[in-house]
Amino acid sequence: MGVLVMEIAFTAVFQRVPEGYIAFVEEMPGANTQGTTLEEARENLREDETAEAVVERAADDAVRAKFLD
C-alpha cells in the first residue's frame, strides 16, 4: 500500500503590539503565540508545535464524532 503525502499552505499573521508581537495561523482558531521580537514570534509559531497541536485536536474530535454518533 502506498503512502499519501499532502501539502497544505496556511497563512501566518504577525501583529505588532506594545509588548512585542502576536502570531497566529489564520485558518486555525487556537493556533496562536507571541514573542518579544518578530523572529521570536515566528520561531514560537513553528517550534511550539502550536498548529500541529490544533490539527491533532481537530483530528481527534473528528474521530470521536464519527464513532460516537
GIFENCOR-V670297 format. One record per helix or strand. SS is the DSSP state (H for helix, E for strand). FROM is the first residue (numbers start at 1). LEN is the number of residues. If there is no record, write none. Layout:
# GIFENCOR-V670297
ss=SS from=FROM len=LEN
ss=SS from=FROM len=LEN
This chain:
# GIFENCOR-V670297
ss=E from=12 len=6
ss=E from=20 len=6
ss=E from=32 len=4
ss=H from=38 len=10
ss=H from=50 len=19
